[in-house]
Amino acid sequence: MEDFTYNQTLIENTLETIKNDPTNIENYFLLGKLYIVQNEYDKALRTYEEILKINPSDVQALVNAGSLYFFFEDYRCAVKHYLIASEFEPESYSIYFNLANAYAEMNEFKSAMKYYEKALALQPEKSMIYAAIGLLYQDNDDFETAEKYYDKAIELDKFDPENYMNKANVLMKVLKFDEAVKNFKEAINIEPDNFKAYLCVANAYSAMKNFEAAQIYFDKTLEMAPDFYQAYVCLAISLSDEGKMQEAIEMYRKAITLDAEKPNAYLLLANLLVGDCRYDEALDYYNKVISILPDDADTYKLIGNTHAILENLDLAILNYRKAVELDNDSDELKLIYYEIVDEFINRKENLNAA
């Protein structure tokens, strides 16, 4: 609280200085830094934009503003600022790297690669550029090429655990679980307190149906991070795959107590309960998901499926209809909806005939 008060005083003094000398750019930069310390990123962004009104070619203000637009997920504006900055500093690999990252976030593969290659031309030994390109290919489901770029990142920096984590995640995608485990463990060797890496090893062993080894790493994860929501969800999935339904249910419920605003545990628990023919309980959890994600078509479909199993065709129809409204492009949903409506009509007609 004392630091906040001190920082606020500095902000007020800097604002007064700017008022008295409104064209001194250095004061704006100081103000922007102070706002960032306070986590007031919107005010920092406005401050950098004020600099650009005074000097539209100030590269640092362009980059800072671009980075804040990126933070706010306004990637178009980020690109706009980075592009202008690159015109004034065409030899800056970091500007090209930032540009590529913004294009990657917009799923514009060719533009992203163009600027990653420009960054590499200036800094061919930067492992993080190869790692970013690997992620770009991974996001586009080209796992073989992604692995090659991750290998290059590892070659250039053998002491960055993230490089091994990235490669391992791709290996998981192509079901090379043994190799994935080796890479996750390399990350752990470099960063022994990386509890997320322990969880990844647990998940890999679970995928290999080596539940005993998986449990060891789940235990290690939770020993280091006892309130790690995702660990309980993953452990629940593993226990379910092992056939330990009640223990899985308990882990999902534990996850829910840790974060009642995340939908994953509710959804997976509901699916598990449907598989165990506990439909009313499942519906309660599906409805929890809807309270968090009111526009999730898949959950309405699952609710519709459950009501269909229970022969509540009217309620099934209502939920399938909602799912179709939310995802009108899904032919599968429409087919299910029309089939259940036909079934409902046929039953009504048979009852009336009787």
ABEGO torsion letter per residue (X at the ends): XAAAAAAAAAAAAAAAAAAABAABAAAAAAAAAAAAAAGBAAAAAAAAAAAAAABAABAAAAAAAAAAAAAAGBAAAAAAAAAAAAAABAABAAAAAAAAAAAAAAGBAAAAAAAAAAAAAABAABAAAAAAAAAAAAAAGBAAAAAAAAAAAAAABAABAAAAAAAAAAAAAAGBAAAAAAAAAAAAAABAABAAAAAAAAAAAAAAGBAAAAAAAAAAAAAABAABAAAAAAAAAAAAAAGBAAAAAAAAAAAAAABAABAAAAAAAAAAAAAAGBAAAAAAAAAAAAAABAABAAAAAAAAAAAAAAGBAAAAAAAAAAAAAABAABAAAAAAAAAAAAAAAAAAAAAAAX
